[in-house]
């Protein structure tokens, strides 16, 4: 009888302690969850900001590459036109010499 009363008391005490732990856990758990949710929002905002920065940097790099390509194209165009004009001028001089010799 004494042993069963002791066991009942221990079980009752254990249940009370479990209930107290549940209450304490809830008191701690909800604020922690709120903090985690707030942190998640901050992390999402930060990642979006970093993504926008990376995108802006990529656009700037592409613009620089495009500008460099246009400069090379302009130089190639000038070289090409000079080579054509130079060749035509040489042809013109040659034809003028032939023409003058005929006279």
Buried (B, 14 or more C-beta within 10 A) or exposed (E): EEEEEEEEEEEEEEEEEEEEEEEEEEEEEEEEEEEEEEEEEEEEEEEEEEEEEEEEEEEEEEEEEEEEEEEEEEEEEEEEEEEEEEEEEEEEEEEEEEEEEEE
